[in-house]
Amino acid sequence: DTEARWVKKGGQSMFGYKQHTLVDDNGLVSAIISR
């Protein structure tokens, strides 16, 4: 997959996508963005 990336997190290498989740003050998900 040309859009997936290698990252190193906690000493482990991972291949995939990053995901960002936006929540409001009540903890309800208002947006999910994956790259």
N, C-alpha and C positions, 0 to 999 in steps of 0.2 A: 504494500500500500504506500503510495507516494506521499500521502498526507500525514501518516503516523510518524512519530519521532521516538528516538532513544532518549531517556532521561535517567539520571542516577538519583535515587531517593532512599535515604537511610542506609546507604552502602550497597543497595541493590540496583542493578540495571533493569529498567523496564522499557518495553516497546509498546507504544499505543498512542492514545489521544489524551489530552488534558481536558478536564471538565471543571467548569466553574458554576457554582450554584448560588443564586441570589435569594436570600430569605428576608422576610419582613420582621418586625419586632416580635410578632407572635410565633415565629418559626415556620411560617407557611412559605412554601417555595413560590417565588414569583417569576423566576427565569432560570433556565439552564442553558449554558453555552458550552459546546464541546468543540475542540480544535484538534 
